[in-house]
Amino acid sequence: MQSAAMVRRPASLPAAVLALALPVLLAGCVGAPEPVRRPVRTSTNWQVPAAPESRMCLAGLSRTYANFTPLPDQYYGAGCSAVGAVRLASLRSDSGMLQLSNLGPVTCPLANTLSGWARFGVDRAARAILGSPLMRIETMGSYACRNVAGSSRLSAHASANAVDVSGFVLADGRRITVLRDWDSPDPQVRAFLATIRGSACKRFGTVLSPDYNAAHHDHFHLEVGGGRPFCR
């Protein structure tokens, strides 16, 4: 029988044994799963991967050959935000690029809808009715944290889902504005503006023009989303 002294284990391993065992212990860490990476919250956005629908929307916008930059989600308080938004630098027409002026952040769905309207609605109407391609679309902005005029309901501008379009510059140098030309003495100019409003009504959820009220005497309000379509 062995004595208790013979079976007692040392309290600690000798340094030489530890030196031999350390590489084996470290080898067990190779191939270990990466830790879960959680979103990093900043004061204005959550930096998380885009949702599948957002990725699909951005891919669709890329196929239109628009020049754009995706923006981080922004939450401004008071219910105002710009989520899934992009900054558009230019759009594509049948034959070249369409410039944009004064346009702020717009949601990707709004950018896609605006791209289709600019190319297939406005540019082609300009060629067919006025005999000149479109070069630039002038706007009065997009995102704005505000209510619908005269109400306590947030405007679609407060979520970057609306843009106000005020004018159009053609390749031949002509500049057509909603303010000056909605009641133009030139029937072709009137037909052009009426045609592109009609085209917008087929694409956007809400379209408001000078026929709606005095607040829209100088622009087209173009909005995606919302409830029942409305065009006037």
Backbone bond lengths (Angstrom), bond angles and torsions (degrees), N, CA, C in turn:
res aa  C-N    CA-C-N  psi(-1)  N-CA   C-N-CA  omega(-1)  CA-C   N-CA-C  phi
1 M - - - 1.469 - - 1.509 108.36 -
2 Q 1.387 113.30 135.10 1.459 116.84 178.87 1.505 109.17 -82.41
3 S 1.285 114.15 147.00 1.461 119.22 179.42 1.509 109.73 -78.37
4 A 1.308 117.19 162.74 1.463 122.60 178.29 1.493 111.26 -59.51
5 A 1.365 116.75 -32.19 1.466 120.09 -179.86 1.502 110.70 -67.38
6 M 1.389 117.84 -29.87 1.459 121.13 -176.45 1.527 111.44 -76.51
7 V 1.351 120.95 -26.75 1.463 123.09 -177.08 1.530 112.52 -101.15
8 R 1.315 118.11 -3.41 1.464 120.27 179.58 1.530 108.75 -69.39
9 R 1.380 117.50 130.67 1.463 122.31 179.90 1.523 109.06 -90.32
10 P 1.295 116.20 148.60 1.472 118.45 179.42 1.529 109.73 -66.32
11 A 1.291 114.85 152.27 1.475 120.47 -178.94 1.503 111.72 -69.54
12 S 1.321 119.69 -26.14 1.465 122.33 -178.61 1.503 109.58 -145.33
13 L 1.354 115.94 151.94 1.455 120.52 179.44 1.517 109.76 -78.39
14 P 1.341 115.69 146.87 1.462 118.60 175.92 1.510 110.20 -62.38
15 A 1.296 117.71 155.93 1.465 123.01 -178.85 1.505 111.27 -59.55
16 A 1.329 119.13 -34.93 1.469 121.88 -178.85 1.514 110.93 -64.98
17 V 1.355 117.76 -40.12 1.459 121.66 179.52 1.523 110.33 -66.58
18 L 1.322 116.59 -41.26 1.456 120.29 178.21 1.506 110.95 -62.38
19 A 1.306 117.33 -39.01 1.460 121.25 179.92 1.516 110.99 -62.46
20 L 1.355 117.33 -36.61 1.462 121.11 178.66 1.529 111.57 -74.93
21 A 1.327 117.27 -33.95 1.464 120.61 -174.94 1.523 113.21 -81.58
22 L 1.342 117.48 -24.48 1.457 120.65 -173.90 1.522 113.35 -59.61
23 P 1.368 120.18 -45.41 1.477 118.36 178.24 1.510 113.26 -60.71
24 V 1.329 117.36 -34.84 1.457 120.52 178.82 1.522 110.58 -66.28
25 L 1.339 115.97 -42.38 1.457 119.96 179.09 1.513 111.53 -63.27
26 L 1.331 116.07 -41.80 1.460 120.11 -179.78 1.513 111.45 -68.06
27 A 1.326 116.61 -33.86 1.468 120.35 -179.26 1.513 110.93 -62.87
28 G 1.334 116.84 -28.72 1.450 120.13 179.64 1.512 113.01 -66.46
29 C 1.367 117.96 -16.01 1.456 121.25 179.94 1.520 112.19 -86.11
30 V 1.328 117.58 -15.76 1.453 120.55 -178.35 1.519 109.31 -67.76
31 G 1.311 116.87 130.79 1.459 120.93 179.96 1.512 113.77 83.14
32 A 1.337 118.07 5.79 1.456 120.17 177.41 1.511 109.68 -67.25
33 P 1.325 118.91 145.70 1.470 120.91 -177.64 1.514 112.03 -62.21
34 E 1.344 115.74 144.42 1.451 120.89 178.22 1.528 109.54 -68.21
35 P 1.307 117.27 147.19 1.461 118.64 176.14 1.519 110.35 -65.12
36 V 1.322 116.29 150.86 1.455 121.34 179.05 1.518 109.16 -66.65
37 R 1.339 116.00 128.54 1.459 120.47 179.43 1.527 108.43 -92.53
38 R 1.298 115.76 118.45 1.447 120.45 -177.92 1.530 110.08 -96.65
39 P 1.346 116.41 156.66 1.457 119.11 179.23 1.522 111.70 -58.77
40 V 1.310 116.37 144.50 1.454 121.89 176.23 1.514 107.92 -100.86
41 R 1.278 117.13 119.78 1.455 120.10 -176.54 1.529 109.52 -91.70
42 T 1.334 115.57 131.93 1.449 121.47 171.43 1.518 107.24 -109.61
43 S 1.316 116.00 -174.55 1.455 118.97 -177.17 1.518 112.57 -70.54
44 T 1.351 117.84 -19.71 1.464 119.61 -173.80 1.517 114.22 -126.66
45 N 1.330 119.80 -7.84 1.454 116.75 -176.30 1.516 111.30 -157.30
46 W 1.316 114.22 161.55 1.460 122.41 170.99 1.511 107.36 -105.16
47 Q 1.315 117.24 121.27 1.451 120.83 -179.48 1.525 108.85 -90.06
48 V 1.324 115.91 85.59 1.462 122.29 -178.66 1.514 108.30 -124.61
49 P 1.317 117.60 157.27 1.458 119.00 178.12 1.523 111.43 -59.79
50 A 1.327 116.46 145.50 1.462 121.07 -179.30 1.521 110.44 -62.43
51 A 1.321 115.90 143.59 1.454 121.25 176.70 1.523 109.29 -65.92
52 P 1.350 117.38 156.84 1.472 119.43 -178.90 1.519 113.10 -54.28
53 E 1.349 117.54 -41.06 1.461 118.91 -179.19 1.531 111.36 -66.18
54 S 1.345 116.39 -32.93 1.464 119.68 177.08 1.522 111.29 -67.97
55 R 1.332 115.49 -41.43 1.467 118.66 178.12 1.523 111.02 -64.01
56 M 1.327 116.95 -38.81 1.461 120.20 178.35 1.526 110.93 -65.10
57 C 1.337 116.02 -39.65 1.455 120.05 -179.98 1.526 110.57 -65.35
58 L 1.319 117.03 -44.50 1.464 120.52 179.33 1.523 111.25 -64.04
59 A 1.333 116.42 -37.45 1.462 119.77 177.54 1.521 110.18 -64.88
60 G 1.329 116.75 -40.47 1.457 120.31 177.60 1.516 111.91 -64.78
61 L 1.330 116.61 -39.35 1.465 120.41 178.23 1.520 110.84 -65.72
62 S 1.319 116.72 -36.83 1.467 120.32 176.84 1.524 111.32 -62.12
63 R 1.313 116.12 -36.67 1.469 119.62 -178.87 1.522 112.68 -68.73
64 T 1.328 117.92 -16.96 1.461 120.23 176.50 1.523 111.34 -83.72
65 Y 1.327 117.18 -4.27 1.472 123.94 -177.89 1.524 112.06 65.81
66 A 1.332 116.73 25.99 1.459 120.17 172.42 1.521 109.20 -70.64
67 N 1.313 116.05 149.35 1.463 122.16 175.83 1.526 107.03 -98.91
68 F 1.335 117.55 109.89 1.457 120.58 -173.22 1.517 111.36 -146.18
69 T 1.330 114.60 163.06 1.463 122.33 176.49 1.527 108.87 -128.97
70 P 1.339 119.05 121.80 1.473 120.01 175.31 1.524 110.10 -64.62
71 L 1.310 116.13 144.01 1.459 121.85 -178.28 1.524 110.38 -115.23
72 P 1.341 117.78 149.26 1.470 119.71 175.17 1.518 110.18 -66.34
73 D 1.328 115.76 149.67 1.459 119.88 178.14 1.525 109.91 -61.73
74 Q 1.320 115.32 136.21 1.463 121.05 -178.73 1.522 109.99 -124.19
75 Y 1.344 115.87 134.26 1.457 121.99 176.16 1.526 106.80 -123.53
76 Y 1.317 116.89 115.94 1.454 121.11 -170.59 1.523 113.54 -101.23
77 G 1.313 118.02 -4.81 1.452 120.36 -176.06 1.522 111.01 89.60
78 A 1.318 115.72 167.30 1.467 122.91 -179.24 1.524 111.77 59.23
79 G 1.354 116.47 23.88 1.457 120.94 179.47 1.511 114.46 82.80
80 C 1.327 118.04 2.61 1.467 122.03 -177.47 1.525 110.63 -93.53
81 S 1.328 116.28 140.47 1.460 120.02 -177.57 1.518 110.03 -161.54
82 A 1.327 114.39 164.80 1.467 122.01 171.37 1.523 105.91 -136.38
83 V 1.317 116.13 90.37 1.467 122.74 -173.82 1.529 108.86 -108.05
84 G 1.332 115.94 132.91 1.452 119.94 -177.95 1.517 111.78 65.10
85 A 1.324 116.00 36.32 1.464 120.78 -173.88 1.521 111.88 -98.06
86 V 1.313 114.65 161.97 1.464 122.55 176.29 1.522 108.12 -134.45
87 R 1.323 114.39 162.99 1.462 120.36 170.14 1.520 107.69 -111.11
88 L 1.318 115.50 116.93 1.457 121.25 -178.35 1.528 110.15 -88.35
89 A 1.333 115.92 128.44 1.463 120.57 175.57 1.521 110.69 -97.06
90 S 1.323 117.54 -36.86 1.460 121.56 179.14 1.515 109.16 -162.52
91 L 1.327 115.37 163.07 1.458 122.49 177.46 1.521 108.63 -121.10
92 R 1.308 115.34 171.88 1.460 120.28 -177.23 1.528 110.50 -108.29
93 S 1.333 116.20 135.59 1.458 121.48 171.60 1.520 108.34 -105.48
94 D 1.327 117.23 -172.78 1.458 119.85 178.49 1.523 111.99 -64.08
95 S 1.339 116.22 -30.31 1.462 118.94 -172.38 1.519 115.40 -123.68
96 G 1.320 118.84 -1.43 1.463 119.58 -178.39 1.515 111.36 -177.59
97 M 1.321 115.31 -159.96 1.448 121.27 -178.49 1.516 111.05 -98.02
98 L 1.322 116.43 145.19 1.452 123.37 176.98 1.517 108.83 -106.32
99 Q 1.310 116.76 122.24 1.453 121.41 179.13 1.523 110.41 -77.58
100 L 1.334 115.25 155.94 1.459 122.26 178.10 1.522 108.49 -129.36
101 S 1.314 117.02 144.02 1.462 119.74 177.91 1.519 110.79 -124.12
102 N 1.341 114.19 140.82 1.463 122.17 171.17 1.519 114.01 61.97
103 L 1.329 116.92 27.43 1.465 119.50 -177.46 1.522 110.30 -97.40
104 G 1.330 116.90 126.70 1.455 121.96 177.28 1.514 111.01 -93.76
105 P 1.340 118.13 -157.32 1.464 120.96 179.48 1.527 111.48 -62.88
106 V 1.316 115.68 140.17 1.462 121.91 173.80 1.519 108.01 -134.51
107 T 1.318 117.30 146.66 1.461 119.30 176.52 1.522 109.17 -65.00
108 C 1.323 115.49 155.91 1.460 119.47 -179.62 1.525 112.19 -59.35
109 P 1.346 120.38 -43.22 1.463 118.68 176.88 1.525 113.27 -59.42
110 L 1.334 117.11 -37.78 1.460 119.93 177.14 1.522 110.54 -66.63
111 A 1.335 117.08 -41.23 1.460 120.60 178.50 1.517 111.37 -61.30
112 N 1.323 117.21 -42.69 1.468 120.83 178.79 1.529 111.49 -63.76
113 T 1.313 116.59 -43.48 1.457 120.55 -179.61 1.524 110.85 -67.15
114 L 1.321 116.06 -41.69 1.462 120.72 177.80 1.526 110.86 -62.82
115 S 1.317 116.57 -38.57 1.465 121.03 179.53 1.526 111.15 -62.13
116 G 1.335 116.29 -46.40 1.457 119.74 179.35 1.513 112.49 -64.90
117 W 1.332 116.95 -41.40 1.471 120.73 179.26 1.524 111.05 -65.10
118 A 1.331 116.88 -43.16 1.461 120.14 -178.34 1.526 111.49 -61.55
119 R 1.322 116.48 -41.76 1.463 119.51 -176.34 1.524 112.48 -80.05
120 F 1.333 116.16 -53.81 1.458 119.70 -171.38 1.529 113.39 -89.85
121 G 1.326 116.50 -19.69 1.452 120.04 177.93 1.510 113.03 -98.17
122 V 1.329 116.96 -61.08 1.462 121.01 -172.15 1.533 112.27 -77.04
123 D 1.323 117.71 -53.00 1.466 120.20 -175.77 1.525 111.22 -61.18
124 R 1.319 116.91 -45.40 1.464 118.90 -177.86 1.527 111.83 -70.35
125 A 1.334 117.08 -32.04 1.463 119.05 175.08 1.524 110.65 -68.26
126 A 1.324 116.82 -38.45 1.464 120.32 178.59 1.530 110.55 -62.32
127 R 1.326 116.50 -41.84 1.465 120.16 178.92 1.536 111.03 -66.39
128 A 1.324 116.10 -45.63 1.457 120.00 -174.13 1.528 112.94 -73.22
129 I 1.336 117.45 -39.50 1.466 120.98 -173.21 1.526 111.97 -95.49
130 L 1.324 116.84 -39.90 1.462 120.52 -174.35 1.524 113.29 -105.86
131 G 1.325 117.34 -7.94 1.456 120.68 175.47 1.506 115.75 74.48
132 S 1.337 117.61 20.29 1.467 120.68 179.37 1.518 109.73 -148.02
133 P 1.337 118.13 140.97 1.465 120.29 177.88 1.531 111.83 -67.85
134 L 1.306 114.60 159.21 1.462 121.92 174.86 1.527 109.39 -81.04
135 M 1.334 115.73 140.59 1.473 120.74 177.27 1.533 112.71 -114.99
136 R 1.326 116.66 -36.55 1.471 118.63 -175.64 1.519 110.73 -149.51
137 I 1.331 114.10 142.47 1.465 121.56 172.29 1.523 107.79 -108.45
138 E 1.333 115.69 126.38 1.464 120.87 179.49 1.526 109.31 -99.19
139 T 1.320 115.82 134.24 1.461 119.68 -179.31 1.522 110.47 -124.66
140 M 1.329 114.24 166.10 1.466 121.58 174.82 1.526 110.14 -107.18
141 G 1.342 115.46 16.83 1.451 120.04 176.65 1.512 113.17 109.86
142 S 1.320 114.49 176.90 1.462 121.20 -177.75 1.527 109.64 -132.18
143 Y 1.346 118.06 -83.21 1.464 120.42 -177.42 1.526 111.20 -68.11
144 A 1.333 115.71 133.85 1.462 122.82 172.56 1.521 107.62 -159.86
145 C 1.306 116.68 125.56 1.472 121.15 -178.58 1.527 108.70 -79.64
146 R 1.330 115.75 90.86 1.464 120.08 -177.50 1.524 110.14 -155.07
147 N 1.325 114.39 166.02 1.455 121.29 177.07 1.521 110.57 -89.23
148 V 1.330 115.40 164.50 1.454 120.29 168.61 1.523 107.77 -61.64
149 A 1.323 117.33 135.02 1.462 120.92 -176.83 1.521 111.21 -52.98
150 G 1.330 115.64 128.91 1.456 121.07 177.84 1.506 115.35 77.97
151 S 1.338 118.02 14.52 1.463 120.40 -179.31 1.521 109.89 -141.43
152 S 1.326 115.43 174.20 1.465 121.07 175.72 1.525 111.42 -102.99
153 R 1.321 117.06 10.37 1.461 122.31 -178.34 1.525 110.20 -93.17
154 L 1.331 116.10 134.15 1.455 119.74 179.84 1.531 110.86 -62.54
155 S 1.311 115.27 137.97 1.460 121.18 175.47 1.515 109.99 -73.94
156 A 1.335 116.74 157.38 1.469 120.34 172.86 1.518 111.10 -63.92
157 H 1.321 117.77 -19.73 1.464 120.84 174.78 1.530 110.73 -63.27
158 A 1.329 117.16 -27.88 1.466 121.38 -177.59 1.515 112.80 -71.40
159 S 1.328 117.25 -10.91 1.469 121.52 175.83 1.525 111.30 -121.91
160 A 1.334 116.73 16.85 1.473 123.21 178.66 1.521 112.32 61.42
161 N 1.332 116.04 29.08 1.460 121.12 -179.00 1.522 112.74 -104.28
162 A 1.334 117.62 13.68 1.456 120.97 -179.82 1.522 110.11 -144.62
163 V 1.321 115.07 150.66 1.463 121.85 176.11 1.518 107.92 -136.94
164 D 1.329 116.60 143.81 1.460 122.39 177.31 1.521 108.52 -106.20
165 V 1.322 117.06 116.10 1.465 123.18 -177.78 1.521 108.91 -101.87
166 S 1.333 115.96 126.17 1.467 119.78 -173.58 1.525 114.47 -112.53
167 G 1.344 118.74 -23.27 1.455 117.82 -175.93 1.519 113.17 -163.42
168 F 1.335 114.34 172.63 1.463 121.75 -176.05 1.531 108.65 -143.01
169 V 1.319 116.05 134.28 1.459 121.43 177.67 1.522 107.87 -112.87
170 L 1.334 116.28 128.37 1.454 122.11 -177.86 1.525 111.05 -95.88
171 A 1.318 115.56 164.62 1.460 121.16 -178.88 1.515 112.33 -64.09
172 D 1.335 117.38 -27.12 1.463 120.01 179.92 1.522 113.05 -84.20
173 G 1.355 116.62 6.01 1.456 121.09 176.22 1.507 115.19 96.77
174 R 1.310 118.72 -11.33 1.460 120.02 179.40 1.528 111.01 -69.41
175 R 1.313 115.13 142.64 1.465 122.09 176.93 1.514 107.81 -121.88
176 I 1.325 114.90 121.50 1.460 121.44 -178.32 1.518 108.19 -113.58
177 T 1.323 116.77 125.72 1.459 120.62 -179.66 1.519 110.26 -119.38
178 V 1.314 115.59 151.21 1.462 120.93 177.50 1.518 109.81 -64.53
179 L 1.329 117.14 -41.25 1.462 121.51 -177.94 1.524 112.02 -60.10
180 R 1.316 117.44 -48.91 1.462 121.37 -172.97 1.527 113.18 -86.31
181 D 1.347 115.74 -32.31 1.457 118.51 -166.22 1.520 115.91 -111.09
182 W 1.320 118.60 1.21 1.467 118.65 179.10 1.538 110.70 -59.04
183 D 1.331 115.78 -37.47 1.469 120.96 176.75 1.529 110.34 -112.01
184 S 1.315 116.27 39.00 1.461 121.45 -178.01 1.535 111.32 -60.48
185 P 1.350 116.19 146.08 1.466 118.89 173.72 1.525 112.89 -70.25
186 D 1.318 116.47 -13.79 1.466 121.13 179.23 1.528 108.78 -85.85
187 P 1.332 118.63 114.46 1.469 120.24 -177.26 1.522 113.10 -63.74
188 Q 1.327 118.37 -28.91 1.464 120.00 178.94 1.525 111.22 -68.65
189 V 1.315 116.11 -39.17 1.465 119.69 178.19 1.519 110.03 -66.01
190 R 1.332 116.46 -43.34 1.475 119.30 177.69 1.525 110.38 -62.12
191 A 1.318 116.52 -40.37 1.466 120.18 179.93 1.526 110.87 -65.38
192 F 1.315 116.27 -38.43 1.469 120.10 178.45 1.528 110.79 -60.87
193 L 1.334 117.22 -49.75 1.462 120.42 -178.47 1.525 111.65 -65.57
194 A 1.318 117.14 -38.79 1.469 119.73 178.01 1.522 111.16 -66.50
195 T 1.332 116.36 -37.59 1.468 120.59 -179.32 1.510 111.78 -67.32
196 I 1.330 117.51 -43.63 1.464 118.75 -177.52 1.527 111.06 -73.78
197 R 1.345 117.47 -27.71 1.464 117.59 172.64 1.524 109.53 -66.07
198 G 1.340 116.97 -43.42 1.455 119.97 177.83 1.512 112.31 -60.72
199 S 1.332 116.73 -38.93 1.463 120.85 176.78 1.522 111.15 -65.07
200 A 1.331 116.79 -39.79 1.468 120.76 178.43 1.525 110.68 -62.80
201 C 1.334 116.44 -37.66 1.466 119.99 -178.32 1.517 112.36 -64.76
202 K 1.318 117.57 -22.68 1.462 121.29 178.29 1.522 112.02 -82.89
203 R 1.335 117.25 -12.87 1.464 120.64 -174.08 1.526 112.62 -114.62
204 F 1.307 117.74 -41.39 1.466 121.93 -175.29 1.524 110.44 -93.95
205 G 1.331 115.70 156.27 1.459 120.12 178.97 1.511 112.45 -73.26
206 T 1.340 116.46 -38.01 1.463 121.66 179.48 1.519 108.95 -133.70
207 V 1.318 116.00 130.72 1.470 122.58 175.47 1.518 107.81 -130.89
208 L 1.337 115.87 121.95 1.457 121.52 178.72 1.522 108.75 -120.59
209 S 1.325 116.72 133.80 1.460 122.59 -176.13 1.527 109.07 -130.83
210 P 1.334 117.80 -175.69 1.473 118.76 176.81 1.522 113.80 -58.42
211 D 1.323 118.44 -20.51 1.464 120.48 177.09 1.523 112.69 -71.89
212 Y 1.334 117.39 -14.62 1.466 120.51 -176.79 1.525 111.08 -81.11
213 N 1.328 116.71 -59.76 1.468 120.55 176.84 1.527 109.84 -162.26
214 A 1.313 115.54 175.27 1.464 121.02 -175.81 1.530 112.38 -65.33
215 A 1.338 116.85 -25.79 1.466 119.61 -179.54 1.523 112.01 -66.00
216 H 1.342 116.76 -17.55 1.464 120.91 -178.81 1.532 111.14 -113.70
217 H 1.323 116.87 29.29 1.454 121.12 -177.90 1.529 113.00 -70.22
218 D 1.343 115.88 -15.78 1.472 118.40 -174.34 1.530 113.98 -124.11
219 H 1.329 117.41 11.92 1.470 118.10 -179.31 1.522 111.34 -163.03
220 F 1.337 115.04 164.77 1.462 123.44 168.17 1.522 106.96 -99.21
221 H 1.311 116.74 125.57 1.474 121.62 171.82 1.524 106.96 -91.38
222 L 1.339 116.00 118.07 1.465 121.89 -177.22 1.524 107.94 -117.41
223 E 1.328 116.15 124.12 1.470 121.43 -171.20 1.520 110.62 -136.13
224 V 1.323 115.97 138.26 1.468 120.36 174.04 1.519 108.84 -104.29
225 G 1.341 115.35 161.21 1.452 119.98 178.92 1.516 111.13 77.85
226 G 1.326 115.16 -156.57 1.449 119.85 -178.64 1.520 111.70 82.87
227 G 1.293 115.59 -165.56 1.452 120.69 -177.41 1.514 112.03 -95.27
228 R 1.327 115.83 -123.09 1.469 121.09 -177.20 1.535 110.57 -65.33
229 P 1.311 118.01 136.37 1.477 120.56 179.62 1.521 110.66 -59.20
230 F 1.318 114.60 143.69 1.459 120.80 179.61 1.511 109.20 -140.36
231 C 1.331 116.73 131.15 1.458 120.88 -178.56 1.526 109.60 -140.41
232 R 1.321 115.32 122.96 1.464 118.38 175.30 1.532 109.86 -158.43
